[in-house]
Amino acid sequence: MIGCEADCLTLERPEKLNSFLASKRGVAIAPATMRQRIHISAAEIDLIRAGANVADVGGHAIKAAVKVDAREMDVAMAGPEAMAAEIAAGARRVLFRGRLQGE
């Protein structure tokens, strides 16, 4: 038995796959894998929220950088620079919290 996420294949690929595997049985695994993908842990949710926060910081920095006569490069770099600083600050907070908890 061979599992395949058929929804990721072009219309002709399942036919080719089935003809190649004539003696085998193909099983559509897309529904099961999709159910597995939607179950995420609290840690994954926290990670997604942290990433969204970093993206927000970058967006706000770009918005603040957009001014009359601002150089395109300065506007373009405002986001990544702010996001890098936010990531570094978050890493310091995690390290510091770990030291306080005796890790």
HELIX and SHEET records of a PDB file:
HELIX    1   1 ALA A    6  CYS A    8  5                                   3    
HELIX    2   2 GLU A   12  PHE A   20  1                                   9    
HELIX    3   3 ALA A   30  ILE A   38  1                                   9    
HELIX    4   4 ALA A   42  ALA A   65  1                                  24    
HELIX    5   5 GLU A   72  LEU A  100  1                                  29    
SHEET    1   A 2 ILE A   2  CYS A   4  0                                        
SHEET    2   A 2 GLY A  26  ALA A  28  1                                        
END                                                                             
